[in-house]
Amino acid sequence: MTLLSTCNSHVIFSPLFPRQLFDRLRKERPGFESQLKPVFGDMLLPGLGISDSDRLMLERNVHVVFHSAATIRFDEPLRVAVEMNVVAVRKILALCRGFHHLEALVHVSTAYANCDRPYIEETVYPPPVEPQKIIDVLEWMDDEMLELFTPKLMGEKPNTYTYTKQLAEHLLMTEGADLPLAIIRPSIVGAAWKEPFPGWIDNYNGPSGIYIAAGRGILRSMKGDYNAVADIVPVDIPVNIMITVAWYTAVAKPKSIMIYHATTGGCNPFTWGDMSGIVNKSFHQIPLEGCFRRPNVAIVSNSFLHDYWTCVSHLFPAYLCDVAFRLVGKKPRMVKLYNKLHRSIDCLKFFTCNEWQWSNSNHDMLKHQLLPSDLKMFYFDPLPLHWPTYIENYCLGAKKYVLNEDLSGLPAARAHIRKLRIIRYVFNSMVAVILWRVLIAKSQFARNLWFFIVGLVYKFVQHFRITSTMNKS
């Protein structure tokens, strides 16, 4: 079932099929489109905006429901986040209660719904305030007052997304216990590992926007812990868990709501520092078109150093570029772009500066319920995942499927990178000459210090050569 909004469902539904995402399915099951029925709907409307005829059709035919609709913006106003991520969940429960043959309702939450805890178990933790009380507050509080009270309501939660996801889980636990319900908590969802093919991604969500900004040479410094685990999970892992959990919920009929974590850091850790190195290497080998600067993103934990590099590597080139734009009669845009980038990166620093551990008992139990052939088809064990290969495919996928850049343009892109390298060397040489003229040439102390350092380096090189000669003889 697909719920669509704002226009005729076929307008959105039909154009999906020519895309590469469905090429394999089209070969294996020709005419599969005829087996799908789109349903118009809107999560913000009463009754989800579903017509009476569609509702009757759903009640008679639906056995399994996957609920993943949500707003995933970290800076979403609390009112919108509650309507989409909490109130809409209650509407889903009401809809599912009318289904005559419902066997499983799988709700997709997030592994960071309880990010105020360092160790997260497979359980629903009670929120500081009951969901209904928050919903009641929204009815009488205006937007200006709500914005002032939002940080107080969220407590230690970094954003409205994680806060409302925790509220939604609690609402499911208290109001959905009569339904065959399961909750899946994926961490940071990234490009495909294997299916539909390696590197498939079609949006800027998750790490994709970071990779593209880094690949274009726009993002140079990112606040984070170099050694912290970047818990990125390929999208096909949580999808396979969703399918397997739906089967297990329908067959085993657990007596309580089961929670499943879809994370990678517990068994196959990969750090933000490792990630930045592979991203830089990947985009040097397969560069994006029209790069602003050479790809060279760094994860910086020290706030002072990060602010310094933000000024030197972000703001200074942005203002310089906008001045050049004005001189040639073009509209300046780089400072505005960097301000937007900094707001986005600022929303992510909570997740790049910290790390968490998740229990995986139910995840491991689920693996043992499957036959080897089923486990091979619906794989969700991240242990065999080779991170360097995955990140390389991810960067290539961002280039091909998000930016729609053809690989035939690689020679020109590489030539552009070489040009940027030459510009960098020329600029650095000019800076060195200016510093020499301004500081060293006009100061006796600076000249003495300079010649002392040069002499020290010369003596070290001479000593190294003499030592090497003696060792050889």
Summary of the structure (lengths in Angstrom):
residues: 473
radius of gyration: 27.0
end to end distance: 79.1
largest distance: 93.7
contacts: 1429
relative contact order: 0.10
helix: 57%
strand: 9%
